[in-house]
Amino acid sequence: MRKLLLTALLCVPSALWAASADIDWQMPVQPDLENLPSLQNGMRLYVNYCLGCHALGYQRYERTADDLGIPHDVALDNLVFTGQKIGELMSNAMSLDMGKKWFGAAPPDLTMITRYKSPEYVYNYLKTFYVDDNRPFGVNNKAFPNVGMPNVLADLQGIQREACVQKPKIAANGGEMRDPLDPSKTITEEKCGELVVDEGTGLYDAEQFDAAVYDLTNFLYYTGEPSRLERHRIGIYVLLFLVFLGCFTYLLNREYWKDVH
């Protein structure tokens, strides 16, 4: 696995993952590999919106379906659109040369993106596309300035733009500043560059879209190390075994030395 990870990183130019330090990195909850509905929905979103450009070259449909509790016939009918067999890798038809010609850089394999970057990066990246008429695809991104890909989730999220909005003014201690004459009122200030979605332009509302992006991020967290949950479970048993072994070892040692003065 380490060799595969190093190979993936060497194939991706470092500048490709350049991130903005100005963004407020947030994620509602941590990834949860026991949340099968979330992982299943994340896989559905990935194959529908991402797999056309970004392959999962180290992940197989069969392993994924088994881990996520999806019957093979359901996976083949609803999640495999390339005519591949259930045991094949989750690849696509886009070659590196084609990707470079169309996007300026070949879309990278995302199997281990959450290990290379982080789940928080992926979550914020997917949420922070906004309209920018100066870019080739008409969008830019807060987490990845001057991004070279379209906003593939735009129909779900809606049209998001930069705007100036009134936000609570933050004090030095991190809390919101209150009006000295009326403590029930919060002091606000205008902040420009905030992202606002045009109302009614997306299939999902803000809460639904956040949940969808979380599910997609959760799925990519799973693909980064499919055996992670099993490894954690085995680790618990190993630690319990070591505790019992330590107790018996201590008692045996005391028995050996009880007659030694």
PyMOL commands that set and color helices and strands:
alter all, ss='L'
color gray80, all
select helices_A, chain A and resi 2-10+14-17+36-49+61-67+72-78+96-103+113-116+119-127+154-157+206-224+228-257
alter helices_A, ss='H'
color red, helices_A
select strands_A, chain A and resi 56-60+89-90+129-131+139-141+160-168+178-179+182-186+188-197
alter strands_A, ss='S'
color yellow, strands_A
deselect
rebuild
show_as cartoon
